[in-house]
Amino acid sequence: MKKYLLCLALGIPMMSMASEPTDKSCEFLGEGAIQVASDLYRFDDGDVQTDSCEQGLFLYIDDNNQRSFIDKFGKTIIKANPDMNFTSSFHQGVAIAASADGKKGLVNTKAEWVLKPKYSTIFDFENGLAIVNGGTIDEFYFGVIDVTGREVIPVSKGSVSKAQIGDGDTKYLRSIFDNRGDVLKMAIYDKYGKIIIPMAEQNISVDASNSMGMLCRKDFGCVFLDKNYNQLSQIIYDEDTPSLAFVFISGGDTIIVKRNGRYGYVDSNGKEIIKAEYDFVDKFDLGVAVVQSNERFYLINRSNQRITPTYQELSRGADGVDFFIAKQNGKYGAITRANNIIIPFAYDDLKFVWSGGFDAEKMDFYFVDGVVAYRMNDLWGLMDVDGKIISEPQYQVVHNYQDGVIAVKKNGKWGFVDKSNNVILDFIYDDLKRELKSNEYTAQDDRIIVMRDGKWGVIDILGRTIVDFNFDEILEPISLYHYPAIKNGKNVSIYIDEQHGVYLVDNDMSDMP
């Protein structure tokens, strides 16, 4: 399974084959292969990917890391060659391949070099274009090539990434960094290599969901851009206006802005809808937003009318939920947007422990179910969203609610309870995997990464061991089947095949781009 894991790391697309392929030569029929994923088949000596196929050619990677191309019956059409080591499937007649020295070039379906190896990295093609790195893996000398190998955007100092605003054409963002990794300069190119925004000391960010971009300069300020990178209005905002790269700041058709040190809102056309007059603002949801003025917090509507009294603190429980945690006279409670008190102001702290999902179209999380954790005398208990007590204060820590369970720490050990405080998994775990930013525990499809007796493993929500507890660390999963890990100080990969068990594969990254 080693080469399957390498394919993931190399960024070769792993798209589903849910629809019937129109090219019958790309219906994989290889005998003796076991299907281990929607687009991955396993032979005795290697793996074949079926997600990308041109002219009936499928990428095959054997257990010695040799890459070749086979047809739908498993017959080798292009043999493995150490001087032409393929790293991608075919796209518009070319595949990415590496020479013996590791340099990357392009090869056609006749195994002929279209572009002789010259780049340290060629990333996957999309719509006939690919980003390339002309320096080393640690150097930023990037550009863009087409399937003929022509440099559409010449390789030069700086990184290159795609930057599409809304439904506009794909553009490319070139960034130049200082020695600390901070952005010094940026520029925008179109897909033909034409300069749209010249290189300058500026920061350019986009929010595809709002069809807007933003350009900020220290000596100028920030302006909004349309999908073609034209300036939307003449209003200039503070250079530290929240970046559109952080999509969670935007709430539907309202976007947070900062002007003269104060916050307000504009619409998706860059038109000011609420004057920048607040010390702090949150995004709009359910027609209301939390704002701060003169050290007091309250809710406003889209007409900028205050609809609640002021509080010492005020925060939204979860998106799409009429539940706001407030602080008054040093104690916490909860209100609705109509200022109805749901939970009385009687607690040392409150937090909304919610379960939800991710809406890819809106680029935001949504609420499904949840409970409220409350703290009294340094211990946490649970209540429902109507304020009914579920459990008395007894936990040192209460973490997020995922896959139907809540992670709680009691007497120095972690366990899991449901929203009724029934113990689902006993308190026997030393630690659990948490996200770096939120510090909340992570779960994926009923699987949880936990530590027991000083070693990490993977369990399901019934407590059954999926991956034995013998790893120094298990990292964030790449997919449901692939867990990077560290064992005895060495990087490894865990591959979980539900039919055939767990495979442990050494991570040999020496030939990675």
C-alpha positions in Angstrom: 0.0 0.0 0.0 3.0 2.3 0.1 2.5 3.8 -3.3 -1.2 4.6 -2.6 0.0 6.8 0.3 2.7 8.4 -1.9 0.0 9.2 -4.4 -1.9 11.1 -1.7 1.2 13.0 -0.6 2.0 13.8 -4.2 -1.3 15.5 -4.6 -2.6 13.2 -7.4 -6.4 13.8 -7.4 -8.5 11.2 -5.6 -11.9 12.0 -7.2 -14.9 9.8 -7.0 -16.0 7.8 -10.0 -19.7 8.1 -9.2 -20.7 8.9 -12.8 -20.4 6.4 -15.6 -17.3 7.2 -17.7 -18.0 8.1 -21.3 -14.7 6.6 -22.5 -15.2 2.8 -22.3 -11.4 2.3 -22.4 -11.3 3.9 -19.0 -13.6 1.3 -17.4 -11.0 -0.6 -15.3 -11.5 -4.4 -15.6 -8.1 -5.7 -14.5 -8.4 -9.2 -13.2 -6.8 -10.1 -9.8 -7.2 -6.5 -8.5 -9.0 -5.8 -5.2 -10.9 -2.5 -5.0 -9.8 -0.8 -1.8 -11.3 2.7 -2.5 -13.6 4.2 -5.0 -10.7 5.0 -7.3 -7.9 2.7 -6.0 -7.3 -1.0 -6.9 -4.7 -3.2 -5.2 -2.7 -5.9 -7.0 -0.3 -8.2 -5.2 2.7 -6.1 -6.1 1.3 -2.5 -6.4 -1.6 -0.1 -6.8 -3.5 1.3 -9.7 -5.4 4.6 -9.6 -8.6 4.9 -11.7 -9.6 8.5 -10.9 -7.8 9.9 -14.0 -7.6 8.2 -17.3 -6.7 9.3 -20.9 -6.6 7.1 -23.9 -7.2 4.1 -21.6 -4.0 4.6 -19.6 -4.0 4.2 -15.8 -1.1 5.1 -13.5 0.3 2.0 -11.8 2.8 2.2 -8.8 4.5 -1.0 -7.8 5.8 -1.8 -4.3 9.3 -0.7 -5.4 8.0 2.8 -6.2 8.3 2.2 -10.0 5.5 3.9 -11.9 4.1 2.7 -15.2 0.9 2.9 -17.2 -1.5 0.0 -17.8 -4.7 -0.4 -19.8 -8.1 -1.3 -18.4 -7.2 -5.0 -18.5 -4.0 -4.5 -16.4 -1.6 -4.9 -19.4 1.5 -2.7 -19.2 1.5 -0.1 -22.0 4.2 2.2 -20.8 6.9 0.4 -18.8 8.5 1.8 -15.6 11.8 3.5 -16.3 14.1 5.0 -13.6 14.9 7.8 -16.1 11.2 8.5 -16.6 9.5 8.1 -13.2 5.9 9.2 -13.5 4.4 11.3 -10.7 0.9 12.0 -12.2 -1.7 10.6 -14.5 -2.2 12.0 -18.0 -3.8 15.4 -18.5 -4.5 16.7 -22.0 -1.9 14.2 -23.4 0.9 14.7 -21.0 2.0 13.3 -17.7 4.5 14.6 -15.2 7.6 12.5 -14.9 11.0 12.8 -13.1 14.4 11.9 -14.4 17.0 10.0 -12.4 18.3 13.2 -10.8 14.8 14.1 -9.6 14.1 16.9 -12.0 10.5 17.0 -13.4 9.3 17.3 -17.0 6.4 16.3 -19.3 6.0 13.1 -21.2 3.4 12.3 -23.9 1.5 9.0 -24.4 4.3 7.6 -26.5 6.7 7.9 -23.6 8.5 10.9 -25.3 9.7 14.0 -23.5 7.6 17.0 -24.4 9.4 19.0 -21.8 12.8 17.7 -20.7 13.2 17.6 -17.0 14.1 21.0 -15.6 11.9 21.8 -12.6 12.2 20.6 -9.0 8.4 20.4 -8.8 5.5 20.4 -11.3 2.1 20.5 -9.5 -1.0 18.8 -11.0 -2.4 20.3 -14.2 -5.8 22.0 -14.1 -7.5 23.3 -17.3 -4.2 22.9 -19.2 -2.0 24.8 -16.7 0.3 23.8 -13.9 2.3 25.7 -11.3 6.0 24.8 -11.3 9.0 25.4 -8.9 12.2 26.1 -10.7 14.3 26.3 -7.5 14.8 23.7 -4.8 12.1 22.4 -2.4 13.2 25.2 0.0 13.4 28.0 -2.6 10.6 30.0 -4.0 11.1 30.4 -7.7 7.7 29.6 -9.1 5.9 30.0 -12.4 3.1 28.5 -14.6 3.4 26.2 -17.6 1.0 24.8 -20.2 0.8 21.3 -21.5 3.5 22.1 -24.1 5.9 23.1 -21.4 5.7 26.8 -22.3 6.1 29.2 -19.4 2.9 31.1 -19.4 4.0 32.9 -16.3 7.9 33.0 -16.2 9.6 31.3 -13.3 11.0 34.0 -11.0 11.5 34.6 -7.3 8.3 34.2 -5.3 5.5 31.7 -4.9 2.5 31.3 -7.2 -1.0 30.2 -6.3 -4.4 30.3 -7.9 -6.6 33.3 -7.0 -10.1 33.1 -8.4 -12.8 35.6 -7.2 -16.3 34.2 -7.4 -17.1 33.0 -10.9 -14.3 35.0 -12.5 -11.6 33.4 -14.6 -8.7 31.8 -12.8 -6.0 34.3 -12.0 -2.6 33.7 -10.4 -1.1 35.4 -7.4 2.6 35.8 -7.1 4.0 36.5 -3.6 7.5 37.4 -2.5 8.5 36.7 1.1 11.1 37.9 3.5 13.4 35.7 5.5 10.8 35.2 8.2 8.1 34.1 5.7 6.1 37.3 5.8 4.8 38.7 2.6 6.8 41.6 1.1 5.2 42.0 -2.3 2.3 40.6 -4.4 1.1 40.7 -8.0 -1.8 39.2 -10.0 -1.5 37.6 -13.5 -4.2 36.3 -15.7 -4.2 32.8 -17.3 -2.4 34.1 -20.3 0.5 35.6 -18.2 -0.7 39.2 -18.5 0.0 41.4 -15.5 -3.3 42.5 -14.0 -2.0 44.1 -10.8 1.8 45.0 -10.9 4.1 43.7 -8.2 4.2 46.1 -5.2 4.4 46.0 -1.4 0.8 45.0 -0.9 -1.4 42.2 0.4 -4.1 40.7 -1.9 -6.8 38.4 -0.6 -10.0 36.9 -2.0 -13.3 35.6 -0.8 -14.8 33.4 -3.5 -18.2 33.1 -1.7 -18.7 36.9 -1.9 -17.2 37.4 -5.3 -14.8 40.0 -3.9 -11.2 40.6 -3.5 -9.3 43.1 -1.4 -5.9 44.9 -1.9 -4.2 46.5 1.1 -1.0 48.7 1.2 0.6 50.2 4.3 1.1 53.6 2.6 -2.4 53.6 1.1 -5.0 51.4 2.9 -7.4 48.8 1.6 -9.8 48.8 -1.4 -12.2 46.1 -2.6 -11.9 44.4 -6.0 -14.5 42.8 -8.3 -14.0 39.4 -9.9 -11.8 40.9 -12.6 -9.7 42.7 -10.0 -11.0 46.1 -10.8 -11.6 48.5 -7.8 -15.2 48.4 -6.7 -15.5 51.8 -4.9 -13.4 54.8 -4.0 -13.6 54.2 -0.3 -10.3 53.4 1.3 -10.2 51.3 4.5 -7.6 50.8 7.2 -4.6 48.6 6.1 -5.4 46.2 8.9 -9.0 45.6 7.8 -9.7 41.9 8.3 -8.4 39.9 5.4 -10.9 38.3 3.0 -8.7 35.2 3.1 -10.4 34.4 6.4 -13.8 33.5 5.0 -15.4 33.1 8.4 -15.5 36.9 8.9 -18.1 37.3 6.2 -21.7 36.7 6.9 -23.7 36.1 3.7 -24.0 39.5 1.9 -22.2 41.5 4.6 -18.5 41.9 5.0 -16.6 43.4 7.9 -14.5 46.5 7.3 -12.3 48.8 9.4 -12.0 52.6 8.9 -10.2 55.1 11.1 -9.9 52.4 13.7 -13.6 51.5 13.9 -15.6 48.7 12.4 -18.6 48.5 10.2 -20.0 46.6 7.2 -20.2 46.7 3.4 -22.2 44.6 1.0 -20.9 42.2 -1.7 -20.6 45.2 -4.1 -18.4 47.1 -1.7 -21.2 49.5 -0.8 -21.2 50.7 2.9 -24.3 49.5 4.6 -23.4 50.2 8.3 -21.0 53.0 9.0 -17.7 52.1 10.7 -18.5 53.2 14.2 -17.9 50.2 16.5 -15.0 49.0 18.6 -15.7 45.4 17.6 -18.2 43.6 15.3 -19.0 40.0 14.5 -20.6 38.6 11.3 -24.3 38.8 10.7 -26.3 35.6 11.2 -30.1 35.2 11.6 -30.3 38.9 10.8 -28.3 40.0 13.8 -24.7 40.7 14.7 -22.8 41.2 18.0 -21.1 44.6 18.3 -19.1 46.4 20.9 -19.2 50.1 21.8 -17.6 51.8 24.8 -16.8 48.4 26.4 -20.4 47.2 26.2 -21.8 44.5 23.9 -25.2 44.2 22.3 -27.0 43.0 19.2 -27.9 45.0 16.2 -30.1 44.3 13.1 -29.2 45.0 9.5 -30.7 48.5 9.8 -28.1 49.2 12.6 -30.8 49.3 15.3 -29.8 48.1 18.8 -32.2 45.3 19.7 -30.9 44.2 23.1 -29.6 45.8 26.3 -25.9 46.1 26.7 -23.8 43.4 28.4 -20.2 43.0 29.8 -19.7 40.2 27.2 -21.8 38.7 24.4 -21.0 36.0 21.9 -22.9 33.7 19.5 -23.4 30.1 20.6 -23.2 28.7 17.0 -24.1 29.7 13.5 -27.8 29.4 12.8 -28.8 29.1 16.4 -30.8 31.8 18.4 -28.6 31.4 21.4 -26.2 34.0 22.8 -23.9 33.7 25.8 -23.9 36.9 27.9 -22.1 38.2 31.0 -23.9 40.6 33.4 -22.7 41.7 36.8 -19.8 39.2 36.7 -22.0 36.1 36.0 -22.9 34.3 32.8 -26.2 33.4 31.3 -27.8 33.0 27.8 -30.3 35.0 25.8 -32.1 34.9 22.5 -31.9 37.7 19.9 -35.2 39.0 21.3 -33.4 39.2 24.7 -35.5 36.4 26.2 -33.4 34.9 29.1 -32.8 31.2 28.4 -30.3 30.5 31.1 -30.2 32.8 34.2 -27.1 34.8 35.0 -25.8 32.5 37.7 -22.7 30.8 36.4 -18.9 31.4 36.5 -18.6 30.5 32.8 -20.7 29.1 29.9 -19.8 27.6 26.6 -21.8 26.1 23.8 -20.7 22.5 23.1 -22.1 22.0 19.6 -22.1 19.4 16.9 -22.4 20.3 13.2 -21.0 20.0 9.8 -19.2 22.1 7.1 -21.1 23.8 4.3 -18.6 23.9 1.4 -20.8 26.3 -0.6 -21.0 28.9 2.2 -17.6 28.0 3.5 -18.9 27.9 7.0 -19.9 25.5 9.8 -23.6 24.8 10.6 -25.3 23.7 13.7 -26.9 20.2 14.2 -27.2 19.6 17.9 -25.6 20.7 21.1 -25.5 21.2 24.8 -24.2 23.9 27.1 -21.2 23.4 29.5 -21.3 25.5 32.6 -18.6 26.1 35.2 -19.0 26.5 38.9 -16.1 26.4 41.4 -13.6 25.4 38.7 -15.5 22.3 37.6 -17.7 21.9 34.5 -21.2 20.4 34.3 -23.7 20.0 31.4 -27.1 21.5 30.7 -29.4 21.5 27.7 -30.1 24.6 25.6 -33.2 25.4 27.7 -31.1 25.6 30.9 -32.1 22.2 32.3 -29.2 20.7 34.3 -28.0 17.4 32.8 -25.0 16.8 35.1 -23.6 18.5 38.2 -20.1 20.1 38.0 -17.6 17.3 37.9 -15.3 17.7 34.9 -12.0 19.5 34.7 -12.4 20.0 30.9 -15.3 19.7 28.5 -14.4 19.6 24.8 -16.4 19.6 21.5 -19.3 17.4 20.7 -18.5 15.2 17.6 -20.0 12.0 16.3 -22.5 11.9 19.1 -20.0 12.1 22.0 -18.5 14.8 24.2 -14.9 14.6 25.3 -14.6 15.3 29.1 -11.7 15.0 31.5 -12.3 13.8 35.0 -9.6 13.1 37.7 -6.9 13.6 35.2 -8.2 11.0 32.6 -10.2 11.5 29.4 -13.5 9.8 28.6 -16.5 10.3 26.5 -20.2 10.9 27.4 -23.3 11.5 25.3 -25.5 14.7 25.5 -27.4 13.0 28.4 -24.1 12.5 30.3 -24.2 8.7 29.9 -20.6 7.4 29.8 -19.9 6.1 26.4 -16.2 5.4 26.9 -14.6 5.1 30.3 -12.1 7.5 31.7 -8.9 5.6 30.7 -7.2 7.9 28.2 -4.2 10.1 28.9 -4.8 12.5 26.1 -6.7 13.0 22.8 -5.9 14.6 19.5 -6.9 18.2 19.3 -6.9 20.8 16.5 -4.1 23.3 16.8 -6.3 26.4 16.4 -9.4 25.5 18.3 -7.7 23.2 20.8 -10.9 21.0 20.5 -10.7 17.3 20.0 -11.1 15.9 16.5 -13.1 13.0 15.3 -13.6 11.6 11.8 -16.4 9.2 10.8 -16.6 7.7 14.4 -12.8 7.4 14.7 -10.9 9.2 17.5 -7.2 9.5 18.0 -6.3 9.0 21.7 -3.4 8.2 24.0 -3.3 5.4 26.5 -0.4 4.4 28.7 1.8 6.9 26.9 1.2 5.6 23.3 -1.2 6.8 20.6 -3.8 4.7 18.8 -7.2 5.0 17.0 -10.5 3.9 18.5 -14.1 4.2 17.4 -16.9 5.6 19.5 -17.7 2.1 20.8 -14.2 1.9 22.3 -13.0 -0.7 19.8 -9.3 -0.4 18.9 -8.8 0.3 15.2 -5.1 1.1 15.3 -3.1 -0.4 18.2 -1.5 1.8 20.8 2.1 1.7 19.8 2.8 5.1 18.2 4.8 8.1 19.5 2.2 10.3 17.7 -0.6 10.0 15.2 -1.1 13.2 13.1 -4.2 14.7 11.6 -5.6 12.1 9.1 -5.2 12.8 5.4 -8.3 10.8 4.7 -10.5 8.1 6.3 -7.9 5.6 5.2 -4.6 7.4 5.7 -3.1 8.5 9.0 0.5 9.9 9.1 2.2 8.9 12.3 5.5 8.6 14.1 6.8 5.3 15.5 10.1 4.9 17.3 11.1 8.3 16.1 10.5 7.5 12.4 7.8 8.9 10.1 5.3 6.2 9.0 1.9 6.0 7.4 -1.1 4.0 8.7 -3.4 2.7 5.9 -6.7 1.3 7.1 -8.4 -1.1 4.8 -11.8 -2.2 6.3 -11.7 -5.5 4.4 -8.1 -6.5 5.0 -7.0 -4.8 8.2 -4.4 -2.1 9.0 -1.2 -1.7 7.0 1.8 0.2 8.3 4.1 1.7 5.7 7.4 3.4 6.0 7.3 7.0 4.7 10.1 7.3 2.2 9.8 10.9 1.1 13.2 11.1 -0.7 11.6 11.4 -4.1 8.8 13.8 -3.2 8.5 17.0 -5.2 
